[in-house]
Amino acid sequence: MRELVLGHSAFDVNDAFSPPAKTFALAQAMLAIVGRARAAMDRGVAYAELDLMPVQRALAALRSAPAAMFDDRRRQFARSLYM
C-alpha cells in the first residue's frame, strides 16, 4: 500500500502530486484488492497462491495516469480485479 497509494514520484508529472479525489480513489482501489484477497483466503486459498501482480500493475497504471485518462484507467483496474 505504501508504494502504490501513498508514495509519489517527483519524476512523474502525473504522480508528483495527487489531488484528494485521486488519492481517495487509489485508497478505494487498494481496499478492493484487500477485500478480494481476504475473500479468496476465506475460501481456503493460501496467500502465497494469490496472483497479485496483475492488480498491482493495474493500480500502478492508475496511480500514474494523466488526469484525462484517470477514469479509463480506473475502469481497467476494476476489470483487473475480476480476471
MOVEN-V310226 format. One record per residue. N is the residue number from 1. SS is DSSP state (hx for helix, st for strand, lp for the rest). Layout:
BEGIN
N,SS
N,SS
END
This chain:
BEGIN
1,lp
2,hx
3,hx
4,hx
5,hx
6,hx
7,lp
8,lp
9,lp
10,lp
11,lp
12,lp
13,lp
14,lp
15,lp
16,lp
17,lp
18,lp
19,lp
20,hx
21,hx
22,hx
23,hx
24,hx
25,hx
26,hx
27,hx
28,hx
29,hx
30,hx
31,hx
32,hx
33,hx
34,hx
35,hx
36,hx
37,hx
38,hx
39,hx
40,hx
41,hx
42,hx
43,lp
44,lp
45,lp
46,lp
47,hx
48,hx
49,hx
50,lp
51,lp
52,lp
53,hx
54,hx
55,hx
56,hx
57,hx
58,hx
59,hx
60,hx
61,hx
62,hx
63,hx
64,lp
65,lp
66,lp
67,hx
68,hx
69,hx
70,hx
71,hx
72,hx
73,hx
74,hx
75,hx
76,hx
77,hx
78,hx
79,hx
80,hx
81,lp
82,lp
83,lp
END
